[in-house]
Amino acid sequence: MIELIICIVNLFFIPMIFIQTYWKRNKRQFVLSFELVSCYISMVPILFLITKVFLALIRIIKPIEVHLTSSKYTLVAVLLAFLLPYVIEVFKKYVSVTCEIKKR
């Protein structure tokens, strides 16, 4: 039963940390709206995949087994949920991608 609760927290509550931090950084009001729900729906799998990739990279350095219900996964997911908005902000500020389409 406790593993189920930890799994639910890892999958559904930790992305709210990311959204709260990201919206505060962009000076948006955190109210229930379609934009919030769509952001949340997209962030759940993205944060899960980023956390899994990060843990796979750690596993290369030190062979440890990390499951979705482990405290190590929760720790890494929370850390990434706090840091990812800042990484996105730095990426948007310093990396610029432009595309120009010309008519033939």
Helices and strands as residue ranges (DSSP letters): H 2-8, I 9-13, H 14-25, H 34-61, H 71-94
